[in-house]
Amino acid sequence: MPVGADSVPNFSSDGDDIPWCDHDFVISCEREVAEAKEGSSDDFLQECILRLLSALVHSRRLKDVKRGIEILEASLARTNSSLPKGDELYLLAVGYYRSVGYSRSRELVDECLRIAPDWRSAQILKKKVEDRIKDLQGDDTGIGIVAVGIAAAAVALVGWIHVAALTRRN
């Protein structure tokens, strides 16, 4: 799948231990939540909401991932959230990982592991996040390309200003 403005970048070269889902699954989870609101028990509704949030942050569509992050951030900000805090933190960490917010993802997954140190999924995510951060810190090529791009833009701007000044004189 090509990486574009609406897709999540996949930097994993060794297979991704964190599952993906497609947008059709997100839509089915949205329907399930809507149906659960129509007279199901609160426990079943919460289960459906967690499944939807999980689908959102595990989606291949960046738009879904960002929506999941927004919902989870708002839920964590509420003191009366009925969703389990550990699940919210883990899903939020996955969302940030998927949207390349590695530092925030690491903070959240560390919080998850303080709540449940033996949580295997959180341990796997922490390893993936740390590996990705380490890869990025060792990648001077990307930083060099950005620096060259900025320098080229500055030279072009100075040249453009110089040409504009010469044109005005004539």
Residue pairs with C-beta under 8 A, 6 or more apart in sequence:
1 7
1 10
1 60
3 9
3 10
5 62
6 61
6 62
6 63
7 60
7 61
7 62
8 59
8 60
8 61
8 62
8 65
8 98
8 99
9 100
10 16
11 132
11 135
12 128
16 128
17 124
17 128
18 58
18 94
18 97
18 98
18 124
18 125
18 128
19 58
20 58
20 59
20 60
21 55
21 58
21 59
21 60
22 59
22 60
23 59
23 60
23 61
23 64
25 55
25 59
26 52
26 55
26 56
26 59
26 61
26 64
29 48
29 51
29 52
29 55
30 52
32 48
32 51
32 52
33 45
33 48
33 49
33 52
36 44
36 45
36 48
37 45
40 48
42 82
46 82
46 83
49 83
50 83
50 84
50 87
50 91
53 68
53 71
53 72
53 83
53 88
53 91
54 91
55 64
55 68
56 64
56 65
56 67
56 68
56 71
56 95
57 64
57 65
57 68
57 69
57 72
57 91
57 92
57 94
57 95
57 98
58 94
58 98
59 65
59 68
59 98
62 98
62 99
65 95
65 98
65 99
66 95
66 99
68 91
68 95
69 92
69 95
69 96
69 99
72 88
72 91
72 92
72 95
73 92
75 81
75 83
75 88
76 85
76 88
76 89
76 92
81 88
85 115
86 112
86 115
86 116
86 119
89 108
89 109
89 111
89 112
89 115
90 108
90 109
90 112
90 119
90 121
90 122
90 125
92 108
93 104
93 105
93 106
93 108
93 109
93 112
93 122
93 125
93 129
94 105
94 125
95 101
96 102
96 104
96 105
96 108
97 105
97 125
97 128
97 129
97 132
102 129
102 132
102 133
102 136
103 133
105 125
105 129
106 126
106 129
106 130
106 133
109 122
109 125
109 126
109 129
110 126
112 119
112 122
113 119
113 122
113 123
113 126
116 122
136 142
